[in-house]
């Protein structure tokens, strides 16, 4: 049946095509006329659909009026303390008096010679483009006016599902007409110079004048003005620092245009064609930590704004609408997070300088350094010039002042050799820390990196291998599948032939005996974790991760349980939130509410749990297992901070110590941290130094320690129906034997109670009465413990 239908369709199309070709052959002029009319009608429909907003709403006239005096938007922490600002004129804030006639004339002569004669659209220019560029295939330049370029600078170009360039250019036509109806010509030129890109992440004439000539815009000479206007055609190609010959040639083109349109005379033109000279000012980045959160808020805002246009149809803009963005950020917690990260990284970086390695590079760190040094621009140039190896080595080892970024301060000069400078660059540690409310998903603390001025990479949203922090997800999937925390597994290194002879190993390289499920998680035993994942099933683990808020694409491979997947810190913290709050999925968010300039409410968050991720019983069991991690497992270092709450958590360390993780939780909060290098060829030389327990855990612990001092406590304790798992975490017996022994063992729990009571007696002084001995009520003792102690104090 299907074949017959397809055959009929094909026959119909073939007959129609024959008739069409016959009509064109017999009536060529009519065919051309019909095509012309259809093209005009299609173009009319395209213009109409763009005008009506089918490809994005056009900014209204009332919104465009604000561009001259844009109003700053402010973001606030939860205590209404301002923590950041968004403003358009941050790009450059010159006024009309700083735009000299020379700058203005250079721009008009080069970019839009009929600027003062048109109303935003130069129809003669479009005719030139049609004839020369399209019909004659000559490069006659573009047809955009200065006003259209202002529209492009202000609103950018969105990628459409088809005809992106024509649609965006037509949008710019409509916006240009509206701009010309609102602003006079001098104001449009001012908008242009304040918003145009000069390359090197420079926006606006003020920043460009300072960067390339160390001057204010009004101080620029004719040659300098022509140079800056010239590079606008292709900011990278005509960059006067990188490509001085091209920049000088382009400057001379601008001067010739000014001569052509009588803005300068012949003598001035000839004198201005002198050799190009610049006074380049390297960018001095400003130290900042809060900007990471500011960027996150802007991302969240743009998603909301795209779906919630203003009443006049324009899309709300943080840089010009004067909005008030109230966020979930807790100012005190943010300060704790910033301080904890900076203090930890300061000490860790000193260790890294002395104890770094390149374990994946043949020949180690010296071979890696030599490779990078040999590829440096200076050394390559020296070899091309025939310099000897001795001269090159002398140059590489020569100590001189070089810039080094100091966290919290910015660039400082340090006496370093080229080799030392490269080493300190590649072994630079980076970090991120996020604090989430487990109950709502609100972001209470957000430090995306070591310093925004130095690195704009947000380590909270960047995806990286998560190491053993993924294990609780697999273990929860196992519990949901019916596994018991007292099920034992052999601690045996196996080779999986069906997975290219993959043989997972434990970080301590110890094998033998068996681990209970809770013991394997506490001590992060890889052999058992892999066996558990095989038994649980990959699909169940993937479904569990998705249910807990992991949105990254996860590989369906058995090494997933060891954390080989790339996942963001924010996703992992979200997953842990569903563990700490009792099993409810949450969605992280930062914006609590948005108000306009007049204080009218535009948006208010209504957080809600997304779904149950597991049963209450299994979540409680996992919480208890993760308490063991920080009590006696890989996260036991947390106890040294003496935080008076029974926190839970999990460490994570990736292969070769490239990434260190720790995520800790109370019933109210999740605090997650990552520490590592961006260059994965570089790591700490030992796991003792590079493990998550040594790198990331202290950051999390410091935050919880500060929170424990609050007079009105934010933190509470996890509550359980039992004190201990009724089975040992490790046994020298095989799994089967250990399981049978655990069912009959009557001494294990007694030993734990004695141990913990003795610790209490040591840590807490007991009041002694000379007559009655122990003061009644001073400490609660289990009867078994009392008998075993025999009151022999």
SULSULLIN-V631022 format. One record per helix or strand. SS is the DSSP state (H for helix, E for strand). FROM is the first residue (numbers start at 0). TO is the last residue. If there is no record, write none. Layout:
BEGIN
SS;FROM;TO / SS;FROM;TO
END
This chain:
BEGIN
H;1;25 / H;27;50 / H;60;68 / E;70;70 / E;72;75 / E;81;85 / H;87;89 / H;95;97 / H;100;110 / H;122;134 / H;145;154 / H;163;181 / H;184;194 / E;196;198 / E;201;202 / H;204;212 / H;216;218 / H;221;230 / H;243;259 / H;265;271 / H;290;306 / E;320;320 / E;323;326 / H;330;353 / E;355;356 / H;363;373 / H;376;383 / H;388;396 / E;399;405 / E;409;415 / H;417;425 / E;428;436 / E;441;446 / E;462;464 / H;466;479 / E;487;489 / E;495;495 / H;496;498 / E;501;501 / E;513;515 / H;516;521 / H;525;535 / H;537;546 / H;557;561 / E;565;567 / H;568;579 / E;583;583 / E;588;588 / E;590;594 / E;600;603 / E;611;611 / H;615;631 / H;635;640 / E;647;652 / H;654;656 / E;658;664 / E;668;676 / E;682;683 / H;686;689 / H;691;694 / H;696;706 / E;729;730 / H;734;743 / H;747;762 / E;767;768 / E;772;773 / H;782;788
END
